[in-house]
Each structure stands twice: as structure tokens, then as C-alpha cells.
Amino acid sequence: MDNLNGLQVFVCVVQSGSLVAAGARLGLSASAVGKSLARLEQRLGVRLLNRSTRRISLTDEGALFYERGQRIVEQVQEAETELARISDTPRGRLRVSLPAIGYRMLLPILPEFSSRYPDIELDLDFNDRLIDVIAEGVDAVIRSGALADSQLKSRSLGPFGFVLIGAPGYFARRGTPHTPGDLQHHACLRYRFPGGTQLQPWRLRLAEGAPPLVLGSALTSNNLESLIHAATQGLGLAYVPEFVVAGALAEGSLVAVLDDYQEERGTFSILWPGSRHLLPKLRVFVDFLSQRLVLGKGTGQP
């Protein structure tokens, strides 16, 4: 066991870049870290690190030992994680990144989750920016659309539909479109994808032989909430996920049009680093969302 402890200290020093930083991660003094390294080098009969007052660097022997040792330490950590997954109670801080509009689908069911798992502290980041899950140390991310990151594991949370919405007052002034072609005479509120100029297409079914749909842009925004608010104020029509405006549609502050021409379906998925086992806190969160998240149209069913 002492051999393994020495190996873990050595790997941590290399990853941290200094004895002090490694000690902070391991809960040891820099002196204790140095003595552990000295015992390891003495036992192996080689120098693993070149150490100076300013920096450390690997010797040739150290580089070879680190390459093998790092894998061993990771395997031990994975084995410990797997045991914790089987026996441990879900607890701790859980960092999750979601789309900015994600609070509308998540917050209604969070009281139930918190009641079930009071020892889990949720740290939620509602942001449309596409983050690097591994580099930024996030436990999981919820995304819609195609999943291209092969380093991540995923589970589908269910499909959702889109609606074209406007305020009753807007339709009283401008009339109601009856076909997608009528939209060229209406004020269109367009969603702009973050970090660029690309606008979200409005995927409506067109009649055979009909010309391509051409839309103007009375207003563009990279924030879906602002478009919904603008539509509610009568500024135009917006194309949004149905679950986001289900309440407004039910109370009549917004009205959906061209439902018969809707053909787009989206899907939300939850993703997490593929190199990690599901910790108890993440496992129960994924299971809970899979069971309780409702994104379907109208009836509340997908």
C-alpha cells in the first residue's frame, strides 16, 4: 500500500507542477510530499524528477514511470468510484450546464428532486454557450440537437415540438397567416445562434412545387426569452419550442398558428464525460430527468 501511496504522490506532483500544489491537493505538507518522493526514488534506485527552487521536470526514467503510473492511478480511482457508485448515498455538488431557456423545463420538477436527494447541491449554469464539458470540469450538460462529441456519454431526455406564436393583438392588426407563404407579409422575430450570424431556420412543410420559404427579420436575438417577450408585446411572430410557451398558450396571451405545417422535432439529451463512471449524484440526476422531464406538446406527453 505504501508503494501505491508513493505512486499517487508522484503522479500528483507531475500533474500539479510543484510539491506545494500537490500537497494542497493531497492534504499534505510540501515536506511530506518531498519525503514520499525521496522514498519512492530510493526504492526504485533512479531519479524520477529534476527539482530546483523554481520548477520540477521529469527525467527520462521519470517520464517512463509516469506514463505507466498515471494509468495505474486512474484505474485505482475508477475502481474506488465504482465501489462508491454501488454503496454510497448520492451527495455533493453537482455542476450542470443547460440552455438559457432550460429553467422552464427543469425548475418545475426540482422541488421533487431536492426532496428525494437533500444531500445533493445543484450548481446550474443556464447559458447557450457550448462549453467544453471535460476542460471546464462540469459534471453534465443538457443539449439539444445532434450529438457530435464522441468523448461524452449521453442519454436522451425526450423529444419536443416547435410552434409559431404571436399575440392576439398582433393578429388583430396584421391578420393571421394561413400558409407558410403568407409569412413574407409578417414581422418575423428570429433566433440567432450564439457566437455568429446564423439564424435558426423555420422548418415548415411546404406544398409540393411551392417556392422556398423566404423570411424577413423584424428583430433578431440570441436570447429566446427576449423573442418570446417581443412576441407577447405584439412585435411579431416567433418560432420556439412548444414547452417553453405552453403556459402562455393555455392562458391565451400567445396564440399558435400554422400548426398543420409544423414538421420539426427536437430532442434534449444529457451528456457527461465518457471516461468517468456515473457517480451516485449524477446517476440519480440522469435517472430522475429521464423519468420526470415532460417536453411533449399540449397534453404533456412526448
Secondary structure as UniProt FT lines:
FT   HELIX           2..16
FT   HELIX           19..26
FT   HELIX           30..44
FT   STRAND          49..51
FT   STRAND          56..58
FT   HELIX           60..87
FT   STRAND          92..98
FT   HELIX           100..102
FT   HELIX           103..106
FT   HELIX           107..109
FT   HELIX           110..116
FT   TURN            118..119
FT   STRAND          120..126
FT   TURN            133..137
FT   STRAND          140..144
FT   TURN            150..151
FT   STRAND          152..166
FT   HELIX           168..174
FT   HELIX           180..185
FT   STRAND          188..192
FT   TURN            194..195
FT   TURN            208..209
FT   STRAND          219..221
FT   HELIX           224..232
FT   TURN            233..234
FT   STRAND          237..241
FT   HELIX           242..245
FT   HELIX           246..251
FT   STRAND          255..257
FT   HELIX           259..261
FT   STRAND          265..273
FT   TURN            274..275
FT   HELIX           280..292
//
